[in-house]
Amino acid sequence: MKRTADEENSDDDNSKALIDDEHWVLDLPDLLERNSRYVIKDSMLSCDVLSSYGRMSFKGFNPEIERLRNESETQEVEEQYDSEDVEFAESMTSLSSNLKKKFEKTRRRKKKEETVSNENSDNNTNSPQVVKKKKKKKFLKPKE
Amino acid sequence: MCDIGDIVLPGDKIDNFVQSKGKVLLGPGLQRDGEEVIAVRPGIFKYREPNIYWIESHQKRYVPSKDEDVIGVVTNAKGELFKVDIGSSEQASLSYLNFEGATKRNRPDVKNGDLVYAKLSIADKHAECELTCVDRDGKSKGKGCLPDGGFMFQVPLHLAHKLRHPDCPLLKYIGKETAMEVIAAMNGRVWIKSRSARETIAIANAISAAEFLNYDKMKDFVDNFMNELYLGSS
């Protein structure tokens, strides 16, 4: 099983003459292949727009198949959006603020956090929780 | 000289590519002879962005090609390698380990005559094809033995391609009318399962009859078909 997985990864390019256990090819220099602008594909999957997955279920006849189909469709949509620049930039801004925090001096950061938490406690009703968090931890003697 | 959408015959020279430079992908029906490209099948000359050309022809014989998914009939379920008839010139082999959850001890329950939906992991002109029912993560993703109660029939390859085309609304329309499960495999075999034998036969007939139907006529076609089916039963 591992072998087949490796094969799938390795020979994406079918036009190359590969020599392995399953595919035997005469080891001659390819005069025709050289410098050619034509790539030959013998599968329709690589030509026409065909869904790579031929199994479909309708009206909940086989829920598992419908779930698989939906998953693959949402994945495709996500892949499309992943590459969008706007989203990338947004993710980068949050990252930069995090990094900025890291390089700030600790005292200043503490001050800032205090002010922020004070503001929060003014606004929020569950202020005791925030105060609790801020308490300095002390060494607790184990009870005997 | 032939334009996109024209009918070409074997031996026709093809030289008017849209882009004069860059790689050109030649699909089924086109062959390179030196620096010339000639058609080797009769059919419609097709083009797709960015630089892909092929010939769509009427064909029933299946020639295996890597990564295509097929429906096969198990003809010998003994030993380590199952023999599977996928409609090509030679039978393909399917290892009993290439099923989801199969181990050396836990053998999949496959009998002679069972239908399997599998993907070609190795396809070669000169050697035996190999099938697999799992992807590289070991998940089946709908592949494997097909359940009892379905119906499989053979259609021309271009119809199977048509059914899988994202723009083709035929199966969606049929699916709106009735609950069913369908597989259109690349080897031209279509498998259907629905609630009753009557519906299954009707769907099979509808699919076979839609071979030369345009997309925009499919809605009326399916409506007519289903009307006859349900009016006949009541």
Contacts between the chains, C-beta under 8 A, distances in Angstrom:
chain1	res1	chain2	res2	distance
A	1	B	97	6.2
A	1	B	98	7.1
A	1	B	134	7.6
A	1	B	138	7.1
A	4	B	98	7.8
A	4	B	121	5.3
A	4	B	132	6.4
A	4	B	136	7.7
A	5	B	136	4.3
A	7	B	121	7.5
A	7	B	122	7.8
A	8	B	121	7.5
A	8	B	136	5.8
A	9	B	136	7.9
A	14	B	66	6.8
A	22	B	122	5.2
A	22	B	124	6.8
A	22	B	127	6.2
A	22	B	130	7.6
A	23	B	122	7.9
A	23	B	124	5.9
A	23	B	127	7.3
A	24	B	126	7.6
A	24	B	127	7.8
A	32	B	32	7.6
A	32	B	34	7.6
A	36	B	32	7.1
A	36	B	35	7.7
A	37	B	21	7.8
A	37	B	22	6.9
A	37	B	23	5.6
A	37	B	24	5.6
A	38	B	23	7.7
A	38	B	24	5.2
A	38	B	25	8.0
A	38	B	26	5.5
A	38	B	32	4.8
A	38	B	37	6.6
A	39	B	23	5.8
A	39	B	24	7.0
A	39	B	25	5.0
A	39	B	26	6.8
A	40	B	26	5.2
A	40	B	30	7.9
A	40	B	31	7.5
A	40	B	32	6.6
A	41	B	25	5.9
A	41	B	26	6.9
A	41	B	27	5.4
A	41	B	28	8.0
A	42	B	27	7.7
A	42	B	28	6.1
A	42	B	63	7.1
A	42	B	65	5.0
A	43	B	27	7.9
A	43	B	28	7.7
A	43	B	65	3.8
A	43	B	66	6.9
A	43	B	67	6.8
A	43	B	68	5.9
A	43	B	186	8.0
A	44	B	27	6.8
A	44	B	28	6.2
A	44	B	54	7.3
A	44	B	157	7.9
A	44	B	161	5.7
A	44	B	186	7.1
A	45	B	65	7.7
A	45	B	67	6.4
A	45	B	68	6.0
A	45	B	186	7.0
A	46	B	25	7.3
A	46	B	27	7.1
A	46	B	52	7.9
A	47	B	25	7.3
A	47	B	27	3.6
A	47	B	28	7.1
A	47	B	46	7.7
A	47	B	48	6.8
A	47	B	52	5.5
A	47	B	54	4.4
A	48	B	27	7.9
A	48	B	46	7.4
A	48	B	48	6.7
A	48	B	54	7.3
A	48	B	161	6.3
A	48	B	165	6.9
A	49	B	48	7.1
A	49	B	165	6.6
A	49	B	166	6.0
A	49	B	167	8.0
A	50	B	161	6.0
A	50	B	164	4.6
A	50	B	165	6.1
A	50	B	166	7.9
A	51	B	164	5.2
A	51	B	165	7.8
A	51	B	166	6.1
A	52	B	67	8.0
A	52	B	69	7.8
A	53	B	69	7.4
A	53	B	141	7.7
A	53	B	142	7.2
A	54	B	69	5.7
A	54	B	163	7.9
A	54	B	164	5.5
A	54	B	183	5.3
A	54	B	184	4.7
A	54	B	185	5.5
A	54	B	186	7.1
A	55	B	117	6.6
A	55	B	142	4.6
A	55	B	181	7.4
A	55	B	182	7.6
A	55	B	183	4.6
A	56	B	171	6.1
A	56	B	175	7.3
A	56	B	181	7.1
A	56	B	182	5.4
A	56	B	183	7.6
A	57	B	180	7.5
A	57	B	181	4.5
A	57	B	182	7.8
A	58	B	171	7.6
A	58	B	172	7.9
A	58	B	174	7.4
A	58	B	175	2.8
A	58	B	176	7.4
A	58	B	178	7.5
A	58	B	179	6.0
A	58	B	180	5.5
A	58	B	181	7.5
A	58	B	182	7.8
A	59	B	175	6.4
A	59	B	176	8.0
A	59	B	178	7.1
A	59	B	179	3.6
A	59	B	180	7.5
A	60	B	179	6.5
A	61	B	179	4.3
A	61	B	180	5.5
A	61	B	181	4.8
A	61	B	193	7.3
A	61	B	194	7.1
A	61	B	195	7.8
A	62	B	181	4.7
A	62	B	193	7.9
A	64	B	142	7.6
A	65	B	142	5.5
A	65	B	181	6.4
A	68	B	141	5.9
A	68	B	142	5.5
